[in-house]
Amino acid sequence: MIEQQAARVRENIQQVIVGRGEVIDLCLVAILCEGHILVEDVPGTGKTTLAKAIARSLDCSFRRIQFTPDLLPSDVTGVFYYNQKEQDFEFRPGPILSQIVLADEINRATPRTQSALLEAMQERQVTVDVKTVPLPRPFLVIATQNPIELEGTFPLPEAQVDRFLMKVAIGYPTSEEENAILLRFKESDPLETLEPVVKAEEVTTMQEKVRQVRVEDSVRQYVVEIARATREHQDVEVGVSPRGTMSLYHTCQALAAIRGREYVIPDDVKYLAPHVLTHRVIINPKTRLRGRTPADVIDDIVESVAVPVETA
């Protein structure tokens, strides 16, 4: 059932987004795990369009927050204001109180404003003054940042980065895909006529069913061994936290579900490890000087940890 619903959503999004099946699947995995995505890519690759297409396909509310240095935390969470007509204070909700939120160029906001997202992303609630407001479900934050432009930016602290389930890049299209984009948007924007194919309430049900996907003891131990290997690797200064281990475990369940399986296989772990773990690893300075990246280290670890085999 989840496989069929995921296929409908994927096909619907691809009416707007040309190709990028892998990125769409990773977004679906994040939604089913109630996680969040950090997209690091150059402007103009379709990040906003992808977020809007996901929101419309799932019949979810959507808000976009343009992060700038002068953005205040109250601009994200909301604010109490005095209603002169009612002679009382009323809460005006901010854009974070939506089901799908695009946090555009998140590293351009000050750390104080960035931290306003911490409670929302982890605890799915916001606190303004003494009022705590639960966020709607499903809830997904898609945050973007430009990997090239560093002037006037505030790098995300590790506590913030660790709250993103996955870090992905959309990348440039191929020549054929870019030609198809021109043809598709020649006369009108297909996003304007995109209809929902799955209701938000169905997504919540899918999230609950994903947790029931079976993970054998050997595969669960495989997840643990990969996470622990990041803490013991000679090139790593700070390894993956237990939150990262849980993230890899749950994303494997979601990936198995959208691929039509009721159980996780080691290939699910190997496929998702670079997307889930790379941004959680801090390599030491000597390793950086050698030109190696966290992605290289994760690839080494995935290749070195023994894969569980099926026993008769």
C-alpha positions in Angstrom: 0.0 0.0 0.0 2.8 2.4 0.9 4.6 1.5 -2.3 1.6 2.4 -4.4 1.0 5.7 -2.6 4.6 6.7 -2.8 4.6 5.8 -6.6 1.6 8.1 -7.1 3.3 11.0 -5.3 6.5 10.4 -7.2 4.8 10.4 -10.6 2.8 13.5 -9.6 5.9 15.4 -8.6 7.6 14.4 -11.8 4.9 16.2 -13.7 6.7 19.3 -12.6 10.3 18.1 -11.7 12.1 16.5 -14.6 14.0 13.4 -13.5 15.5 13.6 -10.0 13.8 10.4 -8.9 16.4 9.7 -6.3 16.0 13.1 -4.7 12.2 12.7 -4.7 12.5 9.3 -3.1 14.8 10.7 -0.4 12.2 13.5 0.3 9.5 10.8 0.6 11.7 8.9 3.0 12.1 12.0 5.2 8.3 12.6 5.2 7.6 9.0 6.3 10.2 9.3 9.1 8.9 12.8 10.2 12.4 14.1 9.5 13.8 17.2 7.8 16.1 17.8 4.8 19.0 20.1 4.2 19.5 20.8 0.5 22.9 22.2 -0.3 23.0 23.4 -3.9 23.4 26.4 -6.1 20.4 28.7 -6.8 18.1 27.8 -9.7 18.2 24.1 -9.5 14.6 23.7 -8.5 14.6 23.6 -4.7 11.6 25.8 -4.2 9.7 24.1 -7.0 10.4 20.7 -5.5 9.1 21.8 -2.1 5.9 23.3 -3.6 5.3 20.2 -5.7 5.6 18.0 -2.6 3.2 20.2 -0.6 0.6 20.1 -3.4 0.9 16.4 -4.0 0.3 15.7 -0.3 -2.5 18.3 0.0 -0.4 20.1 2.7 -0.1 23.7 3.7 3.1 25.3 2.5 5.1 28.4 3.6 8.4 29.8 2.4 10.7 31.7 4.7 13.4 33.8 3.1 16.2 33.9 5.7 18.1 37.1 5.8 20.4 38.7 8.5 17.6 41.0 9.7 15.1 38.2 10.2 13.9 37.8 13.8 12.9 34.7 15.7 9.4 36.1 16.0 9.2 36.3 12.2 9.5 32.5 12.1 7.5 31.4 15.2 4.9 34.1 15.5 4.2 36.9 17.9 1.6 38.1 20.4 0.1 41.5 19.5 -2.5 43.6 21.3 -5.9 43.6 19.6 -7.4 47.0 20.4 -10.8 45.8 19.3 -10.9 42.8 21.6 -8.8 44.6 24.3 -6.6 41.5 24.7 -3.4 40.0 23.4 -3.7 37.6 20.5 -1.3 35.1 19.0 -0.4 35.7 15.3 1.2 32.4 14.1 4.4 32.5 12.1 5.1 30.6 8.9 6.7 27.7 10.8 3.1 26.7 11.7 2.7 25.0 8.3 2.9 21.4 7.3 5.7 21.9 4.8 8.2 24.8 5.3 10.9 25.9 2.9 13.7 27.6 4.9 15.5 29.3 2.0 19.2 30.2 2.5 19.0 29.2 6.1 22.7 30.1 6.7 22.0 33.8 6.0 20.1 34.3 9.2 21.8 35.0 12.5 22.3 32.1 15.0 19.5 33.5 17.2 17.0 33.1 14.4 18.4 29.8 13.3 17.9 28.5 16.8 14.2 29.4 16.6 13.9 26.3 14.4 15.5 23.9 16.9 12.5 23.4 19.1 10.2 23.2 16.1 12.3 20.6 14.2 12.9 18.4 17.2 9.9 18.7 19.4 7.3 19.7 16.8 6.1 22.7 18.8 7.0 26.4 19.2 7.0 28.4 22.4 6.2 32.1 22.3 6.3 33.9 25.6 4.4 31.4 27.8 2.3 29.8 25.1 3.3 26.5 23.5 1.7 25.7 20.2 1.9 22.2 18.7 2.8 22.0 15.0 0.5 20.4 12.4 1.2 16.9 11.1 2.8 15.9 8.8 5.6 18.5 9.4 8.6 18.8 7.1 11.3 21.5 7.0 13.3 21.7 3.7 16.2 24.0 4.3 18.5 25.2 1.6 22.0 26.8 1.6 24.4 27.9 -1.1 27.7 25.9 -0.9 29.6 28.5 -2.9 28.7 31.9 -1.4 30.1 32.3 2.1 30.2 36.1 2.5 27.5 37.3 4.8 26.5 33.9 6.0 26.4 32.2 9.4 27.4 28.5 9.2 24.9 26.2 10.9 26.0 25.0 14.3 26.4 21.2 14.8 23.3 21.0 17.0 21.3 22.5 14.1 22.8 20.3 11.4 22.3 17.2 13.5 18.5 17.8 13.5 18.3 17.3 9.7 17.5 13.8 8.9 19.4 13.9 5.5 21.5 16.2 3.5 21.0 16.1 -0.3 22.0 17.9 -3.5 19.7 18.2 -6.5 22.5 18.9 -9.0 22.4 20.1 -12.5 20.2 18.3 -15.0 21.6 16.4 -18.0 21.3 17.9 -21.5 18.2 15.8 -22.2 16.6 16.8 -18.9 17.3 20.5 -19.4 15.8 20.3 -22.9 12.7 18.6 -21.4 12.4 21.4 -18.8 12.3 24.0 -21.5 9.5 22.1 -23.3 7.5 21.5 -20.1 7.6 25.1 -19.1 7.2 26.5 -22.6 3.6 27.6 -22.3 2.7 27.4 -18.6 3.9 26.3 -15.2 2.6 22.7 -14.5 2.8 23.5 -10.8 -0.2 25.7 -11.1 -2.5 22.8 -12.1 -0.9 20.1 -10.0 -3.5 18.2 -7.9 -3.0 16.3 -4.7 -2.8 12.5 -4.9 -2.5 11.7 -1.2 -4.2 13.4 1.7 -2.3 14.7 4.7 -4.2 12.3 7.0 -3.0 9.4 4.8 0.6 10.5 5.3 0.2 10.2 9.0 -1.1 6.7 8.7 1.8 5.8 6.4 4.2 7.2 9.0 2.8 4.8 11.6 3.0 1.8 9.3 6.6 2.5 8.4 7.6 1.9 12.0 6.3 -1.7 11.6 8.7 -2.6 8.9 10.8 -5.5 10.1 14.5 -5.2 10.8 16.4 -8.4 11.6 18.8 -8.5 14.4 21.8 -8.8 12.1 20.7 -5.8 10.0 20.1 -3.7 13.1 23.6 -4.6 14.3 24.9 -3.6 10.9 23.4 -0.1 11.4 25.0 0.1 14.8 28.4 -1.0 13.6 28.5 1.6 10.8 27.6 4.3 13.3 30.2 3.2 15.8 32.8 3.0 13.1 32.5 6.7 12.5 33.5 7.3 16.1 36.6 5.1 15.8 37.9 6.1 12.4 41.3 7.7 12.4 40.2 10.6 10.1 37.2 11.5 12.2 37.2 14.1 15.0 33.5 13.8 16.0 31.5 10.8 14.9 27.8 10.1 14.5 25.6 10.6 17.5 22.9 8.1 18.7 20.4 10.4 17.0 22.2 9.7 13.7 22.0 5.9 14.4 18.3 6.2 14.9 17.9 8.3 11.8 19.7 5.7 9.7 17.6 2.9 11.2 14.2 4.6 10.6 15.1 5.8 7.1 15.9 2.2 6.1 12.5 1.2 7.3 10.9 4.0 5.1 13.0 3.1 2.1 12.0 -0.6 2.3 8.4 0.4 2.6 8.4 2.7 -0.6 10.2 -0.1 -2.4 7.4 -2.6 -1.6 9.2 -4.6 1.1 8.1 -5.4 4.7 11.7 -5.9 5.8 15.0 -4.0 5.6 18.0 -5.4 3.7 21.7 -4.4 4.1 21.6 -2.7 0.7 19.1 -0.2 2.2 21.7 0.7 4.8 24.5 1.0 2.3 22.4 3.2 0.1 21.2 5.6 2.8 24.3 5.9 5.0 26.0 8.6 2.8 22.8 10.7 2.8 22.1 10.3 6.6 25.5 10.3 8.1 27.8 12.5 6.0 26.7 15.8 7.5 26.9 14.5 11.0 30.6 13.7 10.8 33.4 16.2 11.5 36.8 15.2 10.1 40.1 16.3 11.6 42.2 19.1 10.1 44.9 16.8 8.7 42.3 14.9 6.8 40.9 18.1 5.3 44.4 19.1 4.2 44.7 15.9 2.4 41.7 16.8 0.3 39.4 14.2 1.8 35.8 14.9 2.7 33.3 13.5 5.2 31.6 11.7 2.2 34.9 9.9 1.4 35.2 8.8 5.0 31.6 7.4 5.1 32.2 5.6 1.8 35.3 4.0 3.4 33.4 2.9 6.5 30.5 1.4 4.5 33.0 -0.6 2.4 35.0 -1.7 5.5 32.2 -2.8 7.8 31.2 -6.5 7.2 27.8 -6.9 5.6 25.5 -9.4 7.3 24.8 -12.5 5.2 21.7 -14.7 5.3 22.2 -17.9 7.2 20.5 -21.2 6.2 
